[in-house]
């Protein structure tokens, strides 16, 4: 299952610190295992155009900037605290439920 982590859909939007985000992605990848590919979207939401089905972890502060089309994708929102404290448990649980 492809999982994209989207920090921002608008250039210049303040989001989570890159070092904390990388730790969060690494922890998610390790806990989810090889059936999942967790990738950071570095192009302001361009991965929403990907032709293959995916789940999107989107920074909560970006939700107002999502288009109607983007909102139709499978989105799970995360917040600063999730990333800063590397709280991955609920995301791992949700993603594993989706892949059953």
C-alpha positions as CSV (number, residue, x, y, z in Angstrom):
1,X,0.0,0.0,0.0
2,X,1.3,3.4,-1.0
3,X,1.2,6.1,1.8
4,X,2.1,9.7,1.0
5,X,2.9,12.1,3.7
6,X,1.8,15.6,2.7
7,X,3.2,18.5,4.8
8,X,1.8,21.4,2.7
9,X,-0.2,22.0,-0.4
10,X,0.7,25.7,-0.6
11,X,4.2,27.0,-1.1
12,X,5.4,28.9,2.0
13,X,3.0,27.4,4.5
14,X,4.6,26.8,7.9
15,X,4.6,23.1,8.7
16,X,6.4,20.5,10.8
17,X,10.2,20.6,11.1
18,X,12.0,18.4,8.5
19,X,14.1,16.5,11.0
20,X,11.0,15.6,13.0
21,X,9.1,14.6,9.9
22,X,11.9,12.3,8.7
23,X,11.9,10.6,12.1
24,X,8.1,10.2,12.0
25,X,8.2,8.7,8.5
26,X,11.0,6.3,9.5
27,X,9.1,5.1,12.5
28,X,5.9,4.6,10.4
29,X,7.9,2.6,7.8
30,X,9.5,0.4,10.4
31,X,6.2,-0.3,12.2
32,X,4.2,-0.9,9.0
33,X,6.7,-3.2,7.3
34,X,7.3,-4.1,3.7
35,X,3.7,-4.2,2.6
36,X,3.7,-0.4,2.9
37,X,5.7,2.3,1.1
38,X,5.7,5.6,3.0
39,X,6.9,8.6,0.9
40,X,7.2,12.3,1.7
41,X,5.4,14.5,-0.8
42,X,7.8,17.3,-1.5
43,X,5.8,19.0,-4.3
44,X,3.0,20.6,-2.5
45,X,0.4,17.8,-2.9
46,X,1.4,16.8,-6.4
47,X,1.1,13.1,-5.3
48,X,-2.7,13.6,-5.2
49,X,-2.4,13.2,-9.0
50,X,-0.8,9.8,-8.8
51,X,-2.6,7.2,-10.9
52,X,-2.3,4.4,-8.3
53,X,-4.5,4.2,-5.2
54,X,-2.9,5.6,-2.1
55,X,-3.6,6.9,1.4
56,X,-2.6,10.4,2.2
57,X,-1.4,11.6,5.6
58,X,-2.0,15.3,5.4
59,X,-0.9,18.0,7.9
60,X,-4.0,19.2,9.7
61,X,-3.1,22.9,9.0
62,X,-3.3,22.2,5.2
63,X,-6.9,21.0,5.1
64,X,-8.3,24.4,4.3
65,X,-6.0,24.6,1.2
66,X,-7.1,21.2,-0.3
67,X,-9.2,21.3,-3.4
68,X,-12.5,19.5,-3.7
69,X,-10.9,16.8,-5.8
70,X,-8.1,16.3,-3.3
71,X,-10.6,16.0,-0.5
72,X,-12.1,13.0,-2.3
73,X,-8.9,10.9,-1.7
74,X,-8.4,8.7,1.4
75,X,-7.0,11.2,3.8
76,X,-5.8,10.8,7.4
77,X,-4.9,14.1,9.1
78,X,-1.9,14.5,11.5
79,X,-0.9,17.3,13.7
80,X,2.4,18.8,15.1
81,X,2.2,16.8,18.3
82,X,1.9,13.5,16.3
83,X,5.2,14.3,14.5
84,X,7.0,16.1,17.3
85,X,6.4,13.2,19.7
86,X,6.6,10.5,17.0
87,X,3.2,9.2,17.9
88,X,2.6,6.7,15.1
89,X,0.4,4.1,16.8
90,X,-3.0,5.3,15.7
91,X,-1.7,5.8,12.1
92,X,-0.3,2.3,12.0
93,X,-3.6,0.9,13.3
94,X,-5.7,2.7,10.8
95,X,-3.4,1.9,7.9
96,X,-3.3,-1.8,8.8
97,X,-7.1,-1.8,9.0
98,X,-7.3,-0.4,5.5
99,X,-5.1,-3.1,4.1
100,X,-7.1,-6.1,5.4
